[in-house]
Amino acid sequence: MRLVADTNVVVSALLWRGTPYVLFKAAEEHELEFFTSRVLLDELDEVLARRKLAKAIRATGLPRAELFKDYQELAQIVTPAQTRRIVLADRDDDAVVACALAAHADLIVSGDRRLRDIKSYQGISIVAPADALKRIPQH
């Protein structure tokens, strides 16, 4: 299964042990393939640098740069094509959808209700992490 994770899901997976973390572990076991783009990686780097996440990053026992590198190694980078506006409420979400289109993803996984409210775009389902986990065999 091919997935694109919204930045909020990636941050959650890297810093806490909830459902997004379980999805990442499934990718490490080769049940899933994650895809990202340079734009999404830049956004992740910016979010991880935010002061409000410093305590959670310290709690992982890993430096921020190593957390970022771990995700870079997990996800395959694609180059999305330019797309028209897709998510009117948040332009940043367009980058997630564009990445999913370029990756020929099966799912977009997001904690963002505005993005999930679209439900599907060009055959790519947009779901919460728990719903993504339900779609994986053996979960």
N, C-alpha and C positions, 0 to 999 in steps of 0.2 A: 504494500500500500504506500502511495506517495502522498506526503503531507507538507504543507507550508504552515508554520506556526507564526501567529502574530507575536509581536515583541512582548506583549504582556504575558503570554504563555511561556515564552523562552525564559524570561526573567523569573517567573514562578518556578519553572523546572530547575533552574540553576541555583536558586536560593532556598527553596523549601522542598519538602518530601511528599507533596500531594500528587494529584492525578497527572499534572503535566510532567512531573519527574518520572512517573511510571511509564508515560508515553516515550520519554527519552530513553529509558532503560530498554523498552521494547525495540527501539531503533538500534541500540547497541547489540541486541541479540539478533539483528537482521530481519526482524519482522516488519519493520517500517523503514522508509527512507524519508529523511527530512531534506527540504530544499530551502534555500534562502537567496537573497540577492545582495549586492553591495549596498544598496539603499537601506535594506533591512538590517544589515550588519552595522552600518553607521548609526542607525537609530538605537540598536542594542547597546553599542559602545557608549552613546550619549546617556542612555537611561541608567546603565550600570555606574556611570560616573556621578550620578545624583547623590547629594549628601544624605538624603533620607534613606538610601539603601546601604549606606556604609556599615551600619551595625549588622545587618543581615549578611552582608558579604563577609565581614570578619567572622561571623558565626560559622561560615562554611569551612574556615581554616585555609582557604585558598585566596591568593591575591586576585583582584578584579581581572587583571590581564590573563590569568590562567583560566578563569571561568569563561571569559570571552573566547579564548583559544579552544577550550573544550567544545564549545558550540560550533566554532568554525570547522573543527575536525569531524563533528557529527553530521553537519549539514553540507549538502552539495550546493555550490553556488551556480546560479543560472543568471543569464542576462535577459531581463524582461524587455519586451517591446513596449513602445509608448502605447498607452490606451487612452480612451476617452474617460471623462469623469465617470466613476462607477459608484462610489460611496459619497453621496452629496453631503452628508453630515460631517465627514472627516476625510480630507484629502490624503492623509497619511495611510488610511486604509486602502486607498487605490494601489499603493505599492505592494501590499500583501496580495491583492487580487492579481495584479500584473505578474508577480512572481509565480503564483499558482498556475496561471495560464502558460507561462514559459516552461514550467516544470512538468506540465501535463499532470498536475496533482489530482488526486482523488478527493482530498479534503483540505479545507482551510480550517485550522483550529484556532479559535479566538475566545478570549474572555470578554471581548467588547460586544455588548448587546447590539449596538447600532450595526456592526458588521454582520453579526449572526442573524439579525432581522431580515437580511437579504435572503437567507436560507440557502440559496444556490445561485451560481453564476456560470453560465456556459457549461453546465453539467458538473461543476465542482461544488460539492456540498460544503456549507459553512456551519461548523458545529462547535459546541463547547468541548473542553477537554474530556469531560466524563462521557459525552456522546461518542467522541472519537475512540475512546478506550473500549466502549461496547462493541464497536465495529471490528475490532481486532480479534481474530480467532484465539481462543483460549482465555479471553478476558471477559 
